Structures are given as structure tokens and as C-alpha cells.
Amino acid sequence: MAQSSAEALEAAATTPATQATDGRRTLPTTMRAAVLGGPGQISVTTKPVPQVGPEDVLVRVRRATLCGTDLNIRSRAFFGGDGPAPGTFTPGHEYAGEVVALGESVDEFAIGDRVVAEAHRGCMRCTNCLIGQYTDCLNNGITAKGHRTQGMTVDGGFAEYVVNHVATLHRLPDSISFDEAAALTTAGTVMHALDVLRSLVVGASVAVIGPGSIGLLCVQVLRELGAGFIALSGTRPERLAIGGEYGAHLLIDVAAEDPIAVVRRATGGRGVDIVLECSGAGVALDQALGMVRRGGDIVLVGFFNGPVAADLNAAVMNGVTLHTVRGEGAQSVARAVSLAGQGRIRTAELITHHFPLEQIDAAFDAYANRTDGAIKVMIDI
């Protein structure tokens, strides 16, 4: 049964870490949590409240949201094999909530702090982690070596409670609601996608392919970083209109216009300096290659649903650099929180639907089918 609003604000202390109490009663030993069934199946069951280790924080989840990766997780395509046993694994990697218990070594947070999570925690011992590339951890999936990816390799946030390593949480300003915060993990992905360019965006011309939540947040971040020209292409006019409100200079409905020709014409035939491919559509890589200038950069941000055929000679012959990025990294969520706290990026307009945890299967269907223009679908927990 869902908790009342009075019970929602749980203040907990830990003496020791596994004996959290709010001064009136101990935290519950069981919780509601969504779990994967067979391919395409997800439902809510009862699971034990997770225990916190010395470097962990227990978060009472308030909002979680869906992204395209969650659809691949529900279908089990994400796991590339059998994956976790049905009825055991809780997905969810974009969520926000309140701190209710602390591991014995944690002094970075206090009980009652409002926080947003980032999904990735590297092992912090491999070569990639030691140079800051923890989203590309060489010990991916090996929890015995310290790696965790919430909702992908370990249980995630489609539950009342979730354990996070202290390094994966970011305190929220009072001005940011839980709804807005849950979408900031996506903004962190955008920040990380720009990191790989290793150059300032100020004055650059940029094309963004795909006006989903990632693409629309790209437009906002590019605007704040001083991009000189931003084109946004996609198939949904209502989403393109939001991109215009967010600061895109050129909106391209690819059902009505050739996006390559439009971008080339807008740039005097030169092409844009940077293309951010956020759609995951099979034709998008060729579109990006056609839009970018000689010597320009393409960042592949969206996940493709399968193998993609593209004319890579266009990249080779024109000195185009292809970059890839996975999720958030390099403290990008913290930077997204900072921008949102300053009122410089907004996520509220992207939130189109709310579902209670018990209706999570319907929430997935609404997101997958883009029901009523679904962009960000929130799970209220």
C-alpha cells in the first residue's frame, strides 16, 4: 500500500548503518518494487529494503522516469542473453528522492537531503576509471570489483527504496522539484556528450537530430553554452515547437523537407561544425554525415536499435570525426543540477505523464507508443 503524505518525509539515522530509524520507528523491512518478468513484462511485487554498506546511501525514491534504454531492458534485449531471473531484478536509472539512511563512512549527506542519482559507478580501479571514464569501466557488471550501474547491472530506482554509492548522488536545490530532478539525469547525458568534443561550443554551428528529451535538452544546453546556430530536425512538429521555445534557430520537419539540404542551405553550403545524433534512427548517421562540414564532429548520443548501414566514406574523405558517448559521466549530472538550479535549463515542460508504481507496465506502454505525445513519463513512488 502506498504511504500517506505524512509518512512520505522519513527522517532516518543509522546506528549502525543497517539499523536505520527515524526516531519513531525503524524503516520498513520490505518495500514495493517493480521487477522484470519474461520479455516485455514488468510488474510490482514486494522485496526486502536493501541494506547499506559503509559507503552507501539509502534513498527513498519519490520520482523515477523512463528512457529508451528501459524499453530494451523490459524486452530483455539489453542483456544480450538470458539476463536476470524473472521476478528478481528491479530496473530504473533516472530517479530522485530523499536520503533516509547513511553508511558508517558517509558524511557528505544528511538524513532528509533531497537528491538526484546518476546511474554509473565505476570500479575505480581499472585504467578507464582512473582517468575519469567510469561510464566505460573495464569491469562493467562485475560487482565484486565495485562496478555498479543502477537499474542495469544492479537494482535500480523503480522501487520505494534504493541503495546508491555516495559518489553517485547530488544534492538538489530547493527550487528543483522531484519531477524536474528525475529528468536531470538525461541532461547529464547531454553534458557528457559535449565533453567528448574537448572544445568550447561558443559560436559553433550545431545540428541536433531527434527532438526527444535528449535532443530538446541538447538545444537548451547548447544555447546556454553560447552556440551560434542551432538546427533541430525530427518528425514530430509538436516536439520541434518545444525546441523552438528552447532556443533552436532552425526547425526541420524531416517528413516535409530534406534535412541535409536545409542545413546546407542555412550554412551557405558549408555544413555545421557539430552534429549531435540523438534519435537512434537508422537513417540518422547518413543524415549527420551529410549535414556536417569538412573536418567537423559528429557525436552519437542515442542508442540504435540494431546494426546501422552508413556511407562512412563521407567521414573518411572529409576528415569527419565520429564520437560516441554512453550515459552520464565526468560529474555531468552535478553540472546539470547547477544549470537547472540557476534557472538556465528547464525540464518541467518535458514531463507529459504520471503513473503510480503499480501501473508501471502501462507507463512503459505509454512511453513506447508515444501515447498523447509522451516525452518524459514519470513514475510516482
Stockholm file with secondary structure:
# STOCKHOLM 1.0

chainA/1-381         MAQSSAEALEAAATTPATQATDGRRTLPTTMRAAVLGGPGQISVTTKPVPQVGPEDVLVRVRRATLCGTDLNIRSRAFFGGDGPAPGTFTPGHEYAGEVVALGESVDEFAIGDRVVAEAHRGCMRCTNCLIGQYTDCLNNGITAKGHRTQGMTVDGGFAEYVVNHVATLHRLPDSISFDEAAALTTAGTVMHALDVLRSLVVGASVAVIGPGSIGLLCVQVLRELGAGFIALSGTRPERLAIGGEYGAHLLIDVAAEDPIAVVRRATGGRGVDIVLECSGAGVALDQALGMVRRGGDIVLVGFFNGPVAADLNAAVMNGVTLHTVRGEGAQSVARAVSLAGQGRIRTAELITHHFPLEQIDAAFDAYANRTDGAIKVMIDI
#=GR chainA/1-381 SS CCCCHHHHSCCCEESSTTSEECSSSBCCSEEEEEEECSTTCEEEEEEECCCCCTTEEEEEEEEEECCHHHHHHHHTGGGTSSCSCTTTCCCCCSEEEEEEEECTTCCSCCTTCEEEECSEECCSSSHHHHTTCGGGCTTTTCGGGTCEEBTTTBCCSSBSEEEEEGGGEEECCTTSCHHHHHTHHHHHHHHHHHHTTCSCCTTCEEEEECCSHHHHHHHHHHHHTTCSEEEEEESCHHHHHHHHHHTCSEEEETTTSCHHHHHHHHTTTSCEEEEEECSCCTTHHHHHHHHEEEEEEEEECSCCSSCCCCCTHHHHHTTCEEEECCSCCTTHHHHHHHHHHTTSSCCGGGEEEEEEGGGHHHHHHHHHHTGGGCSEEEEEC
#=GC SS_cons         CCCCHHHHSCCCEESSTTSEECSSSBCCSEEEEEEECSTTCEEEEEEECCCCCTTEEEEEEEEEECCHHHHHHHHTGGGTSSCSCTTTCCCCCSEEEEEEEECTTCCSCCTTCEEEECSEECCSSSHHHHTTCGGGCTTTTCGGGTCEEBTTTBCCSSBSEEEEEGGGEEECCTTSCHHHHHTHHHHHHHHHHHHTTCSCCTTCEEEEECCSHHHHHHHHHHHHTTCSEEEEEESCHHHHHHHHHHTCSEEEETTTSCHHHHHHHHTTTSCEEEEEECSCCTTHHHHHHHHEEEEEEEEECSCCSSCCCCCTHHHHHTTCEEEECCSCCTTHHHHHHHHHHTTSSCCGGGEEEEEEGGGHHHHHHHHHHTGGGCSEEEEEC
//
